[in-house]
Amino acid sequence: MVLQSFKNCLWLSCVLRTPKACFWSTASGGLIIQSVSNDVYQNLAVEDWIHDHMDLEKQQVLFLWRNSPAVVIGRHQNPWQECNLRLLRQKKIKLARRRSGGGTVYHDLGNINLTFFTSRKKYERMENLKLIVKALKALRPQLDVHVTDRYDILLDRQYKISGTAAKLGRTSAYHHCTLLCNADKFVLSSVLKSPFKGLKSNATPSVPALVKNLFEEDPSLTSEVLLDAIAKEYAVQHQIDHHITLINPADETLLPGISNKTKELETWEWVYGKTPKFSVSTCLNMAYKDSVLDVKINMDVKHGRIEVCNIDLPEQWLPPGLYSELIKNLTGSKFCPNETTTLVTTLLRLCPQDDELHSKWSLLCENMIRLM
């Protein structure tokens, strides 16, 4: 594992590595750690583990991490409202819900993630962001970067290069933020654009912003260079040695119970089921034969499951019994294309062997599944 960690982080070859077995206890005052994993669920689980297990009254921690392509929503957000779920599935981009508030962000290996852990008394996200700006200025004094009152970092007074979120516990707290180095902006803008119409929700909405990569401003500002500069500045401000400790988020000997935290973050019940209650009111324009049918859909969704379902179909378009079975089976089911596909396929087997009826049924179900 040590060899693999070394291979994954060759750029840290000049940085002193502390043995994993004792680094929690040997570091005093402050600690800088970096994940060797690019899995979003594992890295979010590390945040939870540090928040829950470390004595942040005695020790402050900077956690550095990067993810393979993923969209991460805030604790109180609605994924159907925040992103293009169909596109995520097509591109095999993971969707995760973090435990902090704030808006939705796109992660890939060109996006740096920084988590500052402190006691609640010492929590100060403005100071953390100023630390990042100072590190950037130390690298390139000519960079026009500053922190806004909304706790964003702007480049050239208009481009957002960092967004912020936080979790405040009873005694512990963490503030995490992103830093756009060389992320895929085309994918970012595509996946963070929901095609959903007719959704009403009290969930926290994201605020759109113009973004730019630091790499576009200066190609020498790679992720490795930026991470090292921020780690150095953190070490200076906290008067600690510039040690970056590599950790494997799957290592139960180092992080007891971490696998359970990771598994929970991967579940449908957490990612989708924690969505605040919302309603869907839309009209499906379905082309059938030589006409276009307007089918009105009204649903209430709670904990990611359909609580109330009404489908306004043309009279006698489907047999009343089949329509009733559809409504009955949808009610209580997940607002999810996979579960709905299984449900309607099962119901189709109960239909009479009638080609026209099967055609109508398939058309209606395909359009409904597209909503999800």
C-alpha positions in Angstrom: 0.0 0.0 0.0 2.9 2.4 0.8 4.4 1.7 -2.6 1.1 2.3 -4.3 0.6 5.6 -2.4 4.1 6.7 -3.5 3.3 6.0 -7.1 0.0 7.9 -6.9 1.8 10.9 -5.5 5.3 11.1 -7.0 5.2 14.9 -6.9 5.3 14.7 -3.1 8.7 12.9 -3.3 10.5 15.7 -1.6 7.9 16.1 1.2 8.5 14.3 4.5 6.0 11.4 5.0 4.9 10.5 8.5 4.2 6.8 9.2 0.5 6.2 9.1 0.4 4.1 12.3 1.1 7.0 14.6 0.5 10.3 12.7 -2.8 11.1 14.6 -1.0 11.1 17.9 2.5 12.4 16.9 1.4 15.6 15.2 0.8 18.5 17.6 -1.1 21.7 16.8 -1.7 21.0 13.1 -1.7 18.2 10.6 -1.8 18.2 6.8 -3.1 15.0 5.1 -3.9 14.0 1.6 -6.0 11.2 0.3 -4.6 8.7 -2.2 -8.1 7.9 -3.4 -10.0 9.7 -6.1 -13.4 8.2 -5.0 -15.8 10.9 -4.0 -17.7 8.7 -1.4 -14.4 7.6 0.3 -13.1 11.2 0.5 -16.4 12.5 1.9 -16.3 9.7 4.4 -12.9 10.8 5.6 -14.3 14.2 6.3 -17.0 12.6 8.4 -14.5 10.4 10.2 -12.2 13.3 11.1 -15.1 15.4 12.3 -16.5 12.6 14.4 -13.3 11.1 15.8 -10.4 13.6 16.1 -9.9 16.0 19.0 -10.1 19.2 17.1 -9.8 21.2 20.3 -6.1 20.2 20.4 -5.4 19.7 16.7 -6.3 21.5 13.5 -6.3 19.6 10.2 -6.0 20.4 6.5 -7.3 17.6 4.3 -6.4 17.7 0.6 -8.3 15.5 -1.9 -9.3 15.2 -5.5 -12.1 13.2 -7.1 -12.7 11.4 -10.4 -15.7 12.9 -12.2 -18.5 13.5 -9.8 -21.3 15.9 -9.0 -21.6 16.8 -5.3 -24.8 18.4 -3.9 -25.3 20.1 -0.6 -27.1 18.5 2.3 -30.4 20.2 1.7 -30.5 20.2 -2.1 -32.6 18.5 -4.8 -30.6 16.5 -7.4 -33.4 16.7 -10.0 -33.3 20.5 -9.7 -29.5 20.8 -9.6 -28.2 18.6 -12.3 -28.8 16.7 -15.5 -29.3 13.2 -14.0 -29.7 11.5 -17.4 -26.4 12.9 -18.6 -24.7 11.8 -15.4 -25.9 8.3 -16.0 -24.8 8.4 -19.6 -21.3 9.6 -18.7 -21.1 7.4 -15.6 -20.4 10.4 -13.5 -21.1 9.8 -9.8 -23.6 11.8 -7.8 -22.9 12.3 -4.1 -24.6 14.3 -1.3 -22.3 15.8 1.3 -23.2 16.5 4.9 -22.5 20.3 4.7 -24.9 22.9 3.2 -24.1 25.1 0.2 -24.5 24.6 -3.5 -23.8 21.9 -6.2 -20.3 21.5 -7.6 -18.7 19.4 -10.3 -15.5 17.6 -9.4 -12.8 16.0 -11.6 -9.1 15.6 -11.3 -8.6 19.2 -12.4 -10.5 20.4 -9.3 -8.8 20.6 -5.9 -10.7 20.1 -2.7 -9.5 21.5 0.6 -11.1 20.9 4.0 -10.1 22.9 7.1 -10.9 21.2 10.4 -11.0 23.1 13.7 -12.9 23.3 16.9 -16.1 25.3 16.6 -14.6 28.1 18.6 -11.7 28.5 16.1 -13.8 28.1 13.0 -13.1 31.0 10.6 -13.7 30.4 6.9 -12.7 33.9 5.8 -9.2 33.3 7.2 -9.0 29.9 5.4 -9.9 31.6 2.1 -7.4 34.4 2.7 -4.8 31.7 3.3 -5.5 30.2 -0.2 -5.3 33.7 -1.8 -2.0 34.3 -0.1 -0.6 31.0 -1.4 -1.7 31.9 -4.9 -0.2 35.3 -4.6 3.1 33.8 -3.4 3.2 31.7 -6.6 2.1 34.4 -9.0 2.0 38.0 -7.5 0.3 39.3 -10.6 -2.9 37.1 -10.1 -6.0 39.2 -9.5 -7.7 37.0 -6.9 -9.8 38.1 -3.9 -12.4 36.7 -1.5 -16.0 38.0 -1.7 -18.5 38.5 1.1 -20.2 35.3 -0.1 -17.0 33.4 0.7 -16.2 32.7 -2.9 -12.8 33.4 -4.5 -12.9 35.4 -7.7 -10.3 35.6 -10.5 -10.2 38.9 -12.4 -13.1 40.2 -10.4 -15.7 38.1 -12.3 -14.7 34.4 -12.6 -15.5 32.1 -9.7 -12.6 29.7 -9.0 -13.6 28.6 -5.5 -16.9 27.9 -3.7 -17.5 27.2 -0.1 -19.5 25.0 2.2 -19.3 24.1 5.9 -20.5 21.9 8.7 -20.7 23.1 12.3 -21.0 20.5 15.0 -21.4 21.0 18.7 -17.7 21.2 19.4 -16.1 20.5 15.9 -16.4 22.2 12.6 -15.1 22.0 9.1 -15.0 24.3 6.1 -14.4 22.9 2.7 -13.9 24.6 -0.6 -12.9 23.9 -4.2 -10.2 25.4 -6.4 -10.6 25.2 -10.1 -7.2 24.3 -11.6 -7.9 22.6 -14.9 -11.4 21.1 -14.7 -13.4 20.2 -17.8 -15.6 23.3 -18.1 -17.7 21.8 -20.9 -18.7 18.8 -18.8 -19.1 21.1 -15.8 -21.6 23.4 -17.5 -23.5 20.5 -19.1 -24.1 18.4 -16.0 -24.9 21.3 -13.8 -27.9 22.3 -16.0 -31.1 20.6 -15.0 -33.5 20.0 -17.9 -36.4 19.4 -15.4 -39.5 21.5 -16.0 -42.4 22.0 -13.5 -40.5 21.2 -10.3 -41.4 23.1 -7.1 -39.2 22.7 -4.1 -38.0 24.5 -1.0 -34.6 22.9 -1.4 -31.5 25.2 -1.3 -30.9 26.3 -4.9 -27.4 26.8 -6.3 -26.4 30.3 -7.6 -25.0 30.1 -11.2 -21.6 31.8 -11.8 -19.0 32.4 -14.5 -16.1 30.1 -13.9 -12.5 29.9 -15.1 -9.6 27.6 -14.5 -6.3 28.9 -13.0 -4.6 26.9 -15.7 -6.1 29.1 -18.3 -4.6 32.1 -16.6 -1.2 30.5 -16.2 -0.5 26.9 -17.5 2.3 26.4 -14.9 -0.4 26.5 -12.2 -1.0 22.7 -12.1 -2.9 20.9 -9.4 0.3 19.6 -7.9 1.9 23.1 -7.7 -1.2 24.6 -6.2 -1.7 21.8 -3.6 1.9 22.1 -2.5 1.8 25.9 -2.2 -1.4 25.8 -0.1 0.1 23.1 2.2 3.2 25.3 2.7 1.2 28.4 3.5 -0.9 26.4 6.0 2.3 25.0 7.6 3.7 28.5 8.0 0.5 30.0 9.4 0.0 27.2 11.9 3.7 27.0 12.8 4.1 23.4 11.9 6.5 21.4 9.8 5.6 21.0 6.2 4.6 17.3 6.5 2.0 16.0 4.1 0.7 12.6 5.3 -0.8 10.3 2.6 -3.8 8.2 3.8 -5.8 5.5 2.2 -9.6 6.1 2.9 -10.2 2.4 2.7 -7.8 1.5 5.5 -9.8 0.3 8.5 -6.7 0.0 10.6 -6.1 3.7 10.3 -9.7 4.8 10.2 -11.9 2.3 12.1 -15.5 2.3 10.8 -14.7 4.2 7.7 -16.1 1.6 5.3 -19.6 1.9 6.9 -19.5 5.7 6.5 -18.5 5.2 2.8 -21.3 2.7 2.2 -23.9 5.0 3.7 -22.9 7.9 1.4 -23.3 5.6 -1.6 -26.9 4.5 -0.8 -29.9 5.7 -2.8 -31.5 6.5 0.5 -28.8 9.1 1.3 -28.2 10.5 -2.2 -31.8 10.8 -3.3 -33.9 9.9 -0.2 -32.6 12.9 1.8 -34.1 15.3 -0.8 -36.5 17.8 0.8 -40.1 17.2 -0.3 -41.0 18.6 -3.7 -43.8 18.5 -6.3 -43.8 17.9 -10.0 -46.4 19.5 -12.2 -45.8 19.2 -15.9 -47.4 18.3 -19.2 -46.1 15.6 -21.5 -46.5 16.3 -25.2 -46.8 12.7 -26.6 -46.9 12.1 -30.4 -49.2 9.2 -31.1 -50.1 8.2 -34.6 -51.2 11.5 -36.3 -51.9 13.5 -33.2 -50.2 15.0 -30.2 -51.6 14.2 -26.8 -51.2 16.5 -23.8 -50.8 14.4 -20.7 -50.7 16.3 -17.4 -48.6 14.8 -14.6 -48.9 15.9 -10.9 -46.8 14.2 -8.2 -45.7 14.9 -4.7 -42.4 13.4 -3.8 -41.2 12.9 -0.2 -37.9 11.2 0.8 -37.4 10.5 -2.9 -40.6 8.4 -3.1 -43.8 9.3 -4.9 -46.4 10.2 -2.2 -49.2 11.4 -4.5 -49.6 10.6 -8.2 -52.1 11.9 -10.7 -51.9 11.3 -14.5 -54.5 13.1 -16.6 -55.0 10.9 -19.6 -57.6 11.2 -22.5 -60.7 9.3 -21.6 -60.6 5.6 -22.5 -57.0 6.0 -23.7 -56.0 3.2 -21.4 -58.4 0.6 -19.8 -59.5 2.0 -16.3 -58.2 -1.1 -14.5 -54.7 -0.7 -16.0 -54.6 3.0 -15.3 -55.6 2.3 -11.6 -52.9 -0.3 -11.3 -50.3 2.1 -12.6 -51.3 4.9 -10.1 -51.4 2.4 -7.3 -48.0 0.9 -8.0 -46.3 4.3 -8.6 -47.6 5.6 -5.3 -44.9 4.7 -2.7 -42.3 3.8 -5.2 -39.0 5.5 -5.7 -38.9 8.5 -8.1 -36.3 6.6 -10.0 -36.0 5.5 -13.6 -34.8 2.0 -12.8 -37.5 1.2 -10.3 -40.2 2.7 -12.5 -38.9 0.7 -15.5 -39.2 -2.5 -13.5 -42.6 -1.6 -12.3 -44.1 -0.8 -15.7 -42.5 -3.8 -17.3 -44.1 -6.0 -14.7 -47.5 -4.4 -15.3 -47.2 -4.7 -19.0 -47.1 -8.5 -18.6 -50.6 -8.3 -17.1 -51.9 -6.4 -20.2 -54.1 -8.1 -22.8 -52.1 -9.1 -25.9 -53.1 -6.1 -27.8 -50.5 -4.3 -30.0 -52.2 -0.9 -29.9 -52.6 -1.1 -26.1 -48.9 -2.1 -25.7 -47.8 0.8 -27.9 -49.8 3.3 -25.9 -48.5 1.9 -22.6 -44.9 2.0 -23.8 -45.2 5.5 -25.0 -46.7 6.8 -21.7 -44.1 5.0 -19.6 -41.1 6.0 -21.7 -42.2 9.7 -21.3 -42.7 9.3 -17.6 -39.3 7.7 -17.0 -37.7 10.6 -18.8 -38.9 12.8 -16.0 -36.8 11.0 -13.5 
